[in-house]
Amino acid sequence: MTTAARPNVEPGIARAREEASGGVLATLVVLFKLRVVVLLLFAALGGALIGSAGAPLRSDLALLLVTGALSAAGASALNQYIERHKDVLMKRTRRRPLVTGQVSARLVLVVASAMVIGASALAWAAGNPWLALWLAVGAFIYVGVYTIWLKPRSALNVVIGGAAGSAAVISGGAAAGAWHDPGVWGLAALLFTWSPLHFWSLALAYRPDYARAGVPMLPVVADREHAVFWMLAHAAATGVFGLALAAHGSLGWLYLLPALPATLWLWRTSWALRAEYTGPRALSVFKVSNIYLSLVLLAIVIASLL
């Protein structure tokens, strides 16, 4: 880092240390992005239930949850290890443990790498090479393709990076021995189109942060017209994929009953960006997109099991 940049960075680190709070559990929740991990495991569970027509083996689910949690949490920690020097420049991320010095960067690198590698190794040893493969694919996309390659260089970062969430769904199908099921790929497609809308809305809400850190998120580098167009396009595609899942034999009308109003809510909230391209509106889209995905996944679980 250049000497000129230090005056901006050092005060940020000092403020972050003053603002950091919480014990070991709170640190682990942030370091391993456990809220995101839970959502990814939920998506993987959806893939397993669709692929097995609602009847996955308990042993398969246990293997999926353990290896999926290890892989997703390890990849999340590696993401923070790689981005720790940029995180200090952003108000949203400057209290992360690697920024404040609450944990050793070298320790995180070793432990997180072991978690990612160990997850695929465990799946392979348990006799499920397809699960091992898709866990590795998801981690590689998130850490290698998204974090290292695309995020600092291209506005397509979260478009391609969204495939990491898709890999989580397919790993769920693989755990049930049905990663090739059309319904599994339909849910994977939903995650692929949902991710850009979700992260672009967050980037719009925190646009000064991303601009300060030099991250070329779409709302930072594109004009309003183009950003809104692509956000609405992904919202539309997400809803279409979500509704199309009702055609799968294990879901049907029981799934569609909550999925339809959730989709209309997502579309309506996103459409409002045309008239109100602001941080508060973007935060509304971000929150609604989270709730939408949770409702869709919950509907998949209920419809598959009943």
Protein Blocks (a to p, Z undefined) as FASTA:
>chain_A
ZZklmmmmmmmmmmmmmmpgcdfklmmmmmnommlmmmmmmmmmmmmmmmnnopacfklm
mmmmmmmmmmmmmmmmmmmmmmmmmmmmpmklmmgfklnopacfklmmmmmmmmmmmmmm
mmmmnopaklmmmmmmmmmmmmmmmmmmmmmmocklmmmmmmmmmmmmmmmmmmnopamb
mklmmmmmmmmmmmmmmmmmmmmmmmmmmmmnopacfklmpcfklmmmmmmmmmmmmmmm
mmmmmmpmklmmmlmmmmmmmmmmmmmmmmmmmmmccfklmmmmmmmmmmmmmmmmmmmm
mmmmZZ
